[in-house]
Amino acid sequence: MLYRFERTVSVLGRSQSTFLNYSRHVASISLYFGKLPTELDPEQVQDYLYYLQKKSKTPSQTYFKHCVYGLRFLLKSEGLPYDFLRLPSIKHEKKLPVVLSKQEVWAMLQSAQLLKHKILIGLLYGCGLRCMEVRSVRLQDLDFDRKQLKIVQGKGSKDRYVPLSEHLIRGLVKYIKAEKPTEYLFNGQPNGRAGGDFDSRYSQRGVQWAVKQVAKAAGIKKEVHTHTMRHSYATHLLEDGMDIMTLKGLLGHENIETTIEYLQIAQLSSQRIFSPLDTLFAQCSLSLK
């Protein structure tokens, strides 16, 4: 069953990390009841999902949703319909992303104490990278002559190129000279095994921790995550005049609808948004004179 499950996830174009994530959820429900999910009745599944909802502390209930997605893939691999276990539909929450101002991004770059963290923030914001993408940057992907970074097999298993700022290139040259990375730009930490082996890449948790620490040091009150830098990258490029189709390519989006969402938060000069209080104060103060 696990083989068929992995095969289905792969054939449908999902990554190995997706399989590992979903299979853990399938394993959890199997251990909870002591039997395979396909041997459960719908009432047991409903009880388990209710238990996950009560257990979840996050507003988006990510753990709950991934369990449902994992069970869906399992049923698909076994040729069974979703209603076999009466799986619920998942509502997609429409939330606008948190976006930093340029002043806040600058404050983060100034507040980063370690050169490694400064370059990390510079890549996340300056190239609009996802967490996995910044962890996967190799030395051979950097082209300083053409001022480009090649992102290999990003989300959706697609390669793309993004421009490298001259300011970032100067920092990268300094960082590489000081840290002497061999394959990946950001090396991992010792894994504790005999011989002092190193993980090949900076861990996801390490990247997330670094971003949060730098944001805290910069005095930013907004909820800042790794993806916040990417949201800020996209929004600022639109505000600086980049067209939506070019931005779509730089972000590596498959659908234009995903990119268009940034138009809702970008403050474009062509469609300037303002408060009526601004015109009220301006007009009334003039009339009083």
C-alpha positions in Angstrom: 0.0 0.0 0.0 2.8 2.4 0.8 4.4 1.7 -2.5 1.2 2.4 -4.4 0.8 5.6 -2.3 4.3 6.8 -3.2 3.7 5.9 -6.8 0.4 7.9 -7.0 2.0 11.0 -5.3 4.9 10.9 -7.8 2.8 10.3 -10.9 0.6 13.2 -10.0 3.6 15.5 -10.0 4.1 16.0 -6.3 7.6 16.0 -4.7 9.3 13.5 -2.4 8.8 15.9 0.5 5.1 15.9 -0.1 5.0 12.1 0.0 7.0 12.1 3.3 4.6 14.7 4.8 1.4 12.9 3.7 2.7 9.4 4.6 3.4 10.6 8.2 -0.2 11.7 8.5 -1.4 8.3 7.1 0.9 6.5 9.5 -0.4 8.6 12.5 -4.0 7.7 11.9 -3.0 4.0 11.4 -1.2 4.0 14.7 -4.0 5.8 16.4 -6.5 3.0 15.5 -4.1 0.1 15.1 -5.3 -0.6 11.5 -5.0 0.7 8.0 -7.1 3.8 7.1 -8.9 1.8 4.4 -10.1 -0.5 7.2 -11.7 2.3 9.2 -15.3 3.3 9.0 -16.2 6.9 8.2 -17.3 7.6 11.9 -13.8 6.7 13.1 -12.2 9.1 10.6 -14.6 11.8 11.6 -13.7 11.3 15.3 -10.0 11.5 14.4 -10.3 14.6 12.3 -12.4 16.2 15.2 -9.6 15.3 17.6 -7.0 17.0 15.3 -9.1 20.1 15.1 -9.3 20.4 18.9 -5.6 19.6 19.2 -4.4 22.1 16.6 -3.2 25.5 17.9 -2.7 27.2 14.6 -5.5 29.2 13.0 -5.1 27.6 9.6 -5.1 24.1 11.1 -2.4 23.0 8.8 -1.9 19.6 10.4 -5.6 18.9 10.0 -5.6 19.8 6.3 -2.5 17.8 5.5 -4.1 14.7 7.1 -7.1 15.1 4.8 -4.9 15.6 1.8 -2.9 12.5 2.7 -6.0 10.4 3.1 -7.2 11.7 -0.3 -4.1 10.5 -2.0 -4.2 7.2 -0.2 -7.8 6.6 -1.4 -6.8 7.6 -4.9 -3.9 5.2 -4.9 -6.3 2.4 -3.8 -8.9 3.3 -6.4 -11.5 4.4 -3.8 -13.7 7.5 -3.9 -13.3 10.3 -1.3 -16.8 9.5 0.1 -15.5 6.0 1.0 -14.3 7.7 4.2 -16.6 10.8 4.0 -13.6 13.1 3.8 -14.5 16.8 4.2 -13.8 19.4 1.6 -11.1 21.9 2.5 -11.9 25.6 2.3 -9.1 27.7 1.0 -8.7 30.7 3.1 -8.3 34.0 1.3 -5.7 35.9 3.2 -3.6 38.8 1.9 0.1 38.4 2.7 2.1 40.5 5.1 4.3 43.0 3.2 7.2 44.9 4.6 8.0 48.5 3.6 11.3 49.2 1.9 12.4 51.0 5.1 11.7 47.8 7.1 13.6 45.6 4.6 16.5 48.1 4.9 16.3 47.9 8.7 16.6 44.1 8.5 19.7 44.3 6.3 21.3 46.8 8.7 20.3 44.7 11.8 21.7 41.4 10.6 24.9 40.9 12.7 26.2 37.9 10.8 27.3 38.2 7.2 25.6 34.9 6.5 22.2 36.3 7.7 22.7 39.5 5.8 23.3 37.5 2.5 20.3 35.3 3.4 18.0 38.2 3.8 19.4 39.8 0.6 18.7 36.7 -1.4 15.2 36.1 0.0 14.2 39.7 -0.7 16.5 40.6 -3.7 15.6 37.5 -5.7 12.2 36.6 -4.3 13.2 33.1 -3.3 11.2 30.5 -1.4 12.8 28.9 1.7 13.6 25.7 -0.2 15.1 27.6 -3.1 17.4 29.7 -0.9 18.6 26.6 0.9 19.3 24.9 -2.5 21.4 27.7 -4.0 24.7 26.2 -5.2 27.9 28.0 -6.2 27.5 26.9 -9.8 24.1 28.6 -9.9 25.6 32.0 -9.4 26.6 33.9 -12.5 28.2 37.2 -11.5 29.2 38.1 -15.0 25.6 38.0 -16.3 24.2 39.1 -12.9 21.9 36.2 -12.7 20.9 33.4 -10.3 19.7 30.1 -11.7 17.0 28.5 -9.5 17.1 24.8 -10.2 13.9 22.8 -9.9 11.9 25.3 -7.9 8.3 24.7 -7.0 6.5 22.8 -9.8 9.9 21.2 -10.8 10.8 24.2 -13.0 14.0 26.1 -13.5 14.1 29.9 -13.8 16.6 32.8 -13.8 16.3 35.9 -11.6 18.5 39.0 -11.7 21.2 39.5 -9.1 21.7 43.0 -7.8 25.2 44.4 -8.0 24.9 45.2 -4.2 24.1 41.6 -3.5 27.0 40.4 -5.8 29.5 42.4 -3.7 28.1 40.8 -0.5 28.2 37.3 -2.0 31.8 37.7 -3.1 32.8 38.8 0.4 30.7 36.0 2.0 32.2 33.2 -0.3 35.7 34.4 0.4 35.1 34.4 4.1 33.1 31.2 4.5 34.5 29.1 1.7 31.4 27.0 0.9 32.1 24.0 -1.4 28.8 23.1 -3.0 25.8 24.8 -1.5 26.1 28.5 -0.7 24.8 28.0 2.8 26.3 24.9 4.6 24.4 23.0 7.2 25.5 22.4 10.8 27.2 19.3 12.3 24.7 16.5 12.7 26.3 15.0 15.8 27.4 11.8 14.2 31.0 10.5 14.7 33.5 12.2 12.4 31.7 15.6 12.5 29.7 15.1 9.3 27.9 18.1 8.0 24.4 18.2 6.6 24.8 19.5 3.0 22.4 22.4 3.3 21.2 25.1 5.7 18.2 23.6 7.5 14.7 25.0 6.9 14.4 25.6 10.6 17.7 27.5 10.6 16.5 29.8 7.8 13.2 30.5 9.5 15.0 31.2 12.8 17.4 33.6 11.2 14.7 35.6 9.5 12.7 35.9 12.7 15.7 36.9 14.8 16.8 39.6 12.3 13.2 41.0 12.1 13.1 41.1 15.9 16.5 42.9 16.0 15.2 45.4 13.5 12.2 46.2 15.7 9.6 45.1 13.2 6.2 44.4 14.9 4.7 42.6 11.9 4.6 38.8 11.8 7.6 38.2 9.6 8.2 34.7 8.0 10.6 33.6 5.3 7.9 34.0 2.7 7.3 37.6 3.8 10.5 38.6 2.0 9.1 37.0 -1.2 5.8 38.8 -0.8 7.7 42.1 -0.3 9.9 41.4 -3.4 6.8 41.0 -5.6 4.9 43.9 -4.2 7.9 46.3 -4.4 8.6 45.3 -8.0 5.0 46.1 -9.1 5.3 49.4 -7.3 8.6 50.1 -9.1 6.9 49.6 -12.5 7.4 46.0 -13.4 4.6 44.5 -15.5 2.6 41.5 -14.2 3.7 39.0 -16.8 7.4 39.6 -16.2 6.8 39.3 -12.4 5.0 36.0 -13.0 8.1 34.6 -14.6 10.5 35.8 -11.9 8.3 34.3 -9.2 8.0 31.0 -11.0 4.2 31.0 -10.8 2.3 28.5 -12.9 -0.9 30.6 -13.0 -1.2 34.3 -13.5 -4.1 34.4 -10.9 -1.5 33.8 -8.2 0.6 36.7 -9.3 -2.4 39.0 -9.8 -3.1 38.8 -6.0 -0.2 41.2 -5.5 -2.1 43.9 -7.4 -4.5 44.0 -4.4 -1.8 45.2 -2.1 0.6 47.1 -4.3 0.3 50.9 -4.1 0.5 51.7 -7.8 0.8 55.3 -9.0 -1.6 54.6 -11.8 -4.4 53.6 -9.4 -3.4 55.4 -6.2 -5.5 54.5 -3.2 -6.1 57.1 -0.5 -8.3 57.9 2.4 -11.2 60.5 2.1 -9.7 62.1 5.2 -6.8 63.3 3.1 -9.0 65.2 0.7 -11.4 66.3 3.5 -8.6 68.0 5.4 -7.1 69.5 2.3 -10.3 70.9 0.9 -11.8 72.1 4.1 -8.6 73.8 5.4 -8.4 75.7 2.1 -12.1 76.8 2.3 -11.5 78.1 5.9 -8.7 80.2 4.7 
